[in-house]
Amino acid sequence: MDDRVTVEPIPHIRVAHAGQPIAETTHGFVVHERGLPDRYYVPRSDVRAELSDGTGAGTCPWKGEWKHLDVSVGGTHIANGAWTYFATKPVTDVARDFVAFYESKFEITAG
């Protein structure tokens, strides 16, 4: 078994942009991938921002097929601010269609 990627539920995730909350959930997941920082995934239903298709997509051999999402909130448009896996590998099936935000563009607190 390859343990490169593991997924676990996390009690609370909050995402904000410029101090404005845009996502908060108690139903999210943290994805641990060897060699990369932890990534936090929230259900789309808990995102209070407009999401639309961004530019760029690809395939991760361990997690599946992903695409970028543009995020619009409070009159601000953040191009390719997030991503989602829409066709997942078995290890990440629980987070299919969830949204992960780039920490360089958003404030993310989890725990």
WOFEN-V909069 format. One record per backbone hydrogen bond with DSSP energy under -0.5 kcal/mol. NH is the residue of the N-H (numbers start at 1). CO is the residue of the C=O. E is the energy in kcal/mol with one decimal. If there is no record, write none. Layout:
nh=[NH/NH]
co=[CO/CO]
e=[E/E]
This chain:
nh=[3/6/8/10/13/14/15/16/17/20/21/22/23/24/25/28/29/30/31/32/32/33/34/36/39/41/42/46/47/48/48/50/52/54/58/60/61/64/65/66/67/68/69/70/71/72/73/76/78/78/79/81/81/82/83/84/86/86/87/89/92/93/93/95/96/97/98/99/100/101/102/105/106/107/108/109/111]
co=[1/32/30/28/25/109/23/107/20/17/19/15/15/46/13/10/41/8/39/6/30/31/4/33/31/29/99/43/44/22/46/72/70/68/66/64/59/60/87/58/84/56/82/52/78/50/76/73/71/76/77/69/78/69/100/67/65/84/65/63/89/89/90/92/93/85/95/42/83/40/81/102/102/16/106/14/12]
e=[-0.6/-2.4/-2.1/-1.8/-2.2/-2.7/-3.1/-2.4/-2.4/-2.2/-0.6/-3.1/-1.8/-1.3/-2.4/-0.6/-2.0/-2.7/-3.0/-2.9/-0.6/-0.6/-2.8/-2.6/-1.9/-3.1/-2.8/-2.0/-2.0/-4.4/-0.5/-2.6/-1.9/-2.4/-2.0/-3.4/-0.5/-1.9/-3.1/-2.6/-1.9/-2.5/-2.9/-3.1/-2.3/-2.6/-2.7/-2.2/-3.7/-0.5/-0.7/-0.8/-1.2/-1.9/-2.3/-2.0/-1.8/-0.6/-1.4/-2.1/-1.4/-0.5/-1.1/-1.6/-1.6/-3.1/-2.2/-3.1/-2.5/-0.6/-2.5/-1.7/-1.3/-2.7/-0.6/-2.6/-2.2]
